[in-house]
Amino acid sequence: MKRTAERTKTMVVGWSNLTLTDLPDDVIYLILSYLDVLSLGRICQTCKYLRTLASSDCIWLRYSKRHNIIKDRGCDSLKNKCRVAQNWANGKFREVTLIKNSVRLLPWLQYADSQLWVSSKNCIKQYHVLKNGHLRENSQRHLRGPKEDVCRFVNKNNLTVCGCRDGTVMGWETSSGCQLFNYKLHSSDAQCVDIIESLVVSGSRDATVKVTAMQQDDNYSRLRKTLDVGARVWSLAVSSHGSLIASGSSGCGGVPPVTIWDLNSGEVVSQLGSDHKRGAGVLDMKFESPYTLLTCGHDTSLRLWDLRTHTCVSTWVEPFDSALYCLATDDENTIITGTARHGMTRRWDKRSTKALQVYYTGVCSSPVYSLAFNSRWMYVALDLCTNLVDFTATNTNSRYR
């Protein structure tokens, strides 16, 4: 009995020296799964070992379902995505002016593969995006050649194509900056362009959309089709499968604001928005899938169209009655629009009909002419500057430490 008592005493003393970190990982994970966000944040401040376990995606999976996390190709942890999503929801961000313009412009930008392209007068400038979202200018990759200002441009498949104020359409190989073509296609501003395989589709103030081959073919004319819209063309997009063209017009002269064309035949498939008021022009559009189209414009509404039924399936109305100049989407649930109202952008959720967060950027009264975003930050092009809106700034009182 005496020996048994001594052994029991030794075991009790040994157990009294154990701490939480001496438990197996799966047991600690089970304990952490019962904690709220505030308690997890406190656990993360105790030691590196517990911080690593408490930051695991398996712990934050159930919390991520409560946040509208923006789809992104980045490799951030789920914990960090929840923290940044909370900043988006609460409107907490840090704004930095990255590019300043000496005169007022109507800039257009494109963001892809850690590169930001921004139009400036008759040049398209390339910037490398750093890890903190700031930019490093790459002057050797600037795309030059247009005689007049660039209206809009697009980057796809190592090609950059732009439309200019004098009606010309120009193209470059993006990686080398080598100019591939320079065609005079329109009698007035080439307001919008898109690319599909070896074809360029351009829309103009002269009320036409033209389909042009990038290279000359002896068996075919370079100009493949001319589509008469009947009103000034402000925007266009080509579906991913390459069979449909959507053109957005000024909505004047009895012409519906959206027309869907068959790329192969050049025939009108459908005309959308014929019941909209006169002048409800479409300023920007984007295909989310081969048969779903997003549009926005002067009538202060963002719309989602189903091209299989030729109907509008969702409408979001800007509460401040401001024209929507541009849109960007993560191709899932989040859409952000740039408005004509003092640098204001609006975030929308496709699962809700209500307007969500509004973000005021810049110190001027400029409209937001173009924007791009990912889960961490947003780039906003104003008339005198291009700004970074950074949602990753760490709050010292954050629960997500």
N, C-alpha and C positions, 0 to 999 in steps of 0.2 A: 504493500500500500504506500509505503514511503517513497519507493522508487517511482511509482505511477504518478504521485503528486508532484515530484520533482520534474518529471517529463512534461506534465501538463503545464507547469509553471514556465518551463523553458519555451514551449510552443506559444503561450500567451505573450511572453516578452518578445518573441520573434514577430508575431503578428502585429504587435503594437508599433513596430518600426516601419510597417508597410505604408505606402501612400497610393494615391489614385493612379499614378503612373506605373505602378507595379502590376496593375491589372492587365489582362490580355487586351489587345486592341479591339476585338469584337465586343468585349464587355464595356469598354469605354465608349464605343460607338453607340451601344444601346442606351447608356446613361445620357449621352449628349442628345440623343433623339428626343428626349423628354423636356429639354430646355427650351425656353423662349429665346427670341433674338437678343434681348438685352443680356441674358445670362451667357449666351454663346459669346457675345462681345467681351464679357468680363473674363471668360475662360481663355480667350485668345491673348489676354494680357498677362497670364500667369507664367508660361514658359513656352519655349519653341516647340517642344514635343506636343503639348496639348493644343497649341495654336495650329499646328499642322493637321492634327486629327479633327479639330473643330472647324477647319476650313475646307474639309473634304466635300465633294459634290453630293455624296450620299446624305450628308447631314442637311444640306441646303435645298435639296430637291423639293421638299414639301413647301418651303417658303417661296421658292421661285414661282410656284403656281399662283401666288397671290399678287405677283407683279407682272406688269406688261413689259416683258423683256424684249428688247428690239433684236431681231434676228441679225446675226453677224458671223462672219467667218473667223473672227478672232478667237484666240485660245484662252481667254480669261477664265478664271475659276467661276463657278456658279455663285459663290459668295460675293465676289466682286461685281458680277453682273446684277445681283440683287441690290447691292449698294448703289450702283450707278442708276439702276432703274428707279430707285427711290428718289434720287436727285432729279431725274426727269419728271417724276410725278409731282415733286414739291417745287419745281422750278428753281432749283439750286444749281447755279453754274457760274463759271468765270469766263468773261469775254475778253478777247485779245484781238487787236487790229493787226493783221498780218501783212496786208498789201494796201498801200495808199495810192490813189489816183490823183494826178495833178489837175484833171478836169473831170466833169461829170460824164460818166459812161453808162451804157446799158450792158454790163458784163454777163457772160455766160460761163458756167463752169461744169466740169465733169470730174468725178472722182473714181479711180479704179486702180487696184494693184499698187497701193501705197504711192500713187501719183495723183496730183491735182493739176488739172489743166484749166487755165483761166484766160478768157479773151480780153485783150487790151488794145483798143483801136483796131489797127490792121495786123495784129500779131496774136498768136495763141502761145501763152507762156506755160512752161512746165515747171512744176515744183515737186520736190521729193518730200513726202510726209514723214516726219520724224516720230519717234515713239511717244512723245508727249503731244502730238497733234500739230506742232509748229511746222513751218515750211522752210525748205532750203532750195533756193532758186537754182535751176539748171539752165543757164543761158545758152549752152551749146545745143540744147534740144528745143529751143523756141522755134515755132513754125512761122515762117515769114513768107511773104510773097504777095498777099492781097494788096491791091491799090486803094481800096476803100475799107471801111470798118467791117469787122466780122459781126454778123447778126447772131448766128447760132452755129454750133458745131457738134459733132458726135465722134466718139472713140469706140471702135469695134474691130476685133480681130486684127490688131496691129495696123489699123487704118484710121486716119483722122480726116474727116471731110467737113468743110464749112461752107456756109452760104454768106455772101457779102452784099453790101449796100448797092453795088453797081450791077447786081444780077448775076455775078459770076459764082461758080461752084468750084472749089479747089480741094485737092486731096494730097495727103502725104503718107509715107510709110512712117508709122509712129516711132518705131525703135531707132531708125536712122535719121529721121527728119528730111528724107529725100522727097522732093515734090514729084508726084506721079501724074497729075493732070491739072489743067486750068481751063475750064469751059465757060463760055459766055452763054448762058441758057435762058435768062429771063430779061425782060425789058425794064424791070424794077427790082426792088429789094428781094433777095433770096432769103426769106424770113426763117426757113426751117429746112432741115435735111435729115435723112436717115440712110442706112446702108443695108442691103441684103445681098449676100454673095458678091457677085461682080457688078451689081447695079447700084446706082445712086438715085434716090428719090428726093426731089426738092420741091418746095412750095414757095410761092412768091406773092408779092403785093399785086402782081399783074393778073391775079385770079386763076392761075394755072398750077397744076402739079405735073412735073415732068419726070419721066423714068429714063435714065441715061446709063449707057454702058461705060464702065471706067476706061476700057481700052477699045480701040478701033477694031472692028471685025469686018473683013472684006465682004462677007455674005450678008451683013445686016448694017443698017444705019446706026450710028452711035446713039441718036435720039430714038428710043424705042417707043415711047408713048407720050402724048400730051393730053392731060385730063383737064377739062374745062369745069372749074368749080362754080364760077359765076359770082364769086365774091372774094375779097382779099383773103389769102391763106396765111394764118398766123402760126399754125402748128400742124405737125403730121407725125405719124408713126407707122412702122411696118411690123406686122405680126411675126413671131419667131419662126413660124413654119413658112413664111414668105409668100403666102397666097393672098393676103389682104393688106390694103393701105387704108389708113384712117386719116382724114384731113379735117382740121378744125378751121372754120372760116370766121369772118367778122359777124355773121348772122344778119347781114343787111340784104336788101333787094329781094326779099322773099326766099333766100337760100337758107336751109336749115344749118345750124352751127356745126353738125358732125355728118360727114359723108363717108360711107364705107365702099371701097372700090375693090374689084377683083384685079389683082396685079397682072394676071396672064392675059385676060381679055380687055381690060380697061373699062369694063362696064360697071355701072352703079349697082351695088348689092343692096344697100339700104341707106336711108337718110334719117338721122336721129335728131330729136329735139325740135321737130317741126312745130310743136305747140309752145315753144319758148318765145319770150317777148323779143321784139326786134332789137338787134344790137347785142344780143346775148352771145357774144363771140367767145370762142374757145382759145385760150392763150397757151395752154400746155396740155399734153396728153402722154399716156404711157400704156403699152400693153403689159398686163400682169401675167397673162397666159395667152395662148393662141386665140381664145374667144372671149376674153374679158379685157375691157378697156377703161382706164381712168381718165377723166377730163376735168378741167377747171377753167374758169374764165371770168368775164365781166359781170355775169349775173350772180356773183358771190357764192356760187355753189360748186361743190365737189361731187362728181357723179361716177358711179360704177355701172358700166353697160355690159349686158350679156349679148354677144353678137350672134348667138344661136337662136335667140328669141327676138332679137332686135328691140330689147326693152331696157329701161333704166331700172336696175334692181336695188340700188341704194343711192340716197342723196344726203349730203351733209351741207348745211347752210352756215356760212360765216356769220356769227351773231352781231359783229360790228358793221355789217353791211358794206364790206370792203371787197373790191375785186381781187381775185386770186390769180397772181401772175405766174406761178410755177408750182410744181409738185414733185415730191420724191417719195419713194416707198421702199420698204424692206422686203417686198414681195410676200409678206405674210399678213400681219395685222396692223402694222403701223404705217400711217401716211402723214407727211408733213407738207403744209402748203405755205408759200410765201405770198404776202398780201401787199396791197398798195398803201397800207396804213403804217407809216412811220417805222419801218424796219420790223414789222410784226410778223412772226411765224406762228402757225397753229398746228398742234398735234392732234391727230384723229385716230380712233380705234375702229377698225372695220366691224367689230362685234357690237358696237354701240352707235346709236344715232345722235348722241349728244356731242357737243363740242368739248374737247378736253383742254389740256394746258395751252396757254398762250405764252410766247417768249418774245420780249422786246429786245431788239439788238440794235446797236449803233446809236449815235447821238444826233443823227440828221433825220430829215423827214423823207428819206428815200424809200421807195418801194423795194421789196426783196425781189430782184430780177431772176435769181437762180439760187439753188441750194443743193447740198448733198449732206448725207449723214450716215453714221454707223451707230453702234450701241454706246460709244464713248463720247463722241463729239459731233458737232454740226458746223458746216461751212456755209456762210451766208454772203452772197454777192450783192453789195449796195452800189449806188452810183459813184461814191467817192472812196470806197474801200471794200476789202474782203475780210470778214471777221471770223475768228474761231470761237465757237461757243462750246466750252469744255465742261462736261458733266462729271468728270472723274475727280474733281478737287475734293480732297479729304477734309471733312468737318471734324474738328477736334472733339466735338461732343457726339460723334457718330456712334450708333449702336453696332456698326458693322466692322469694328476694328479687327 
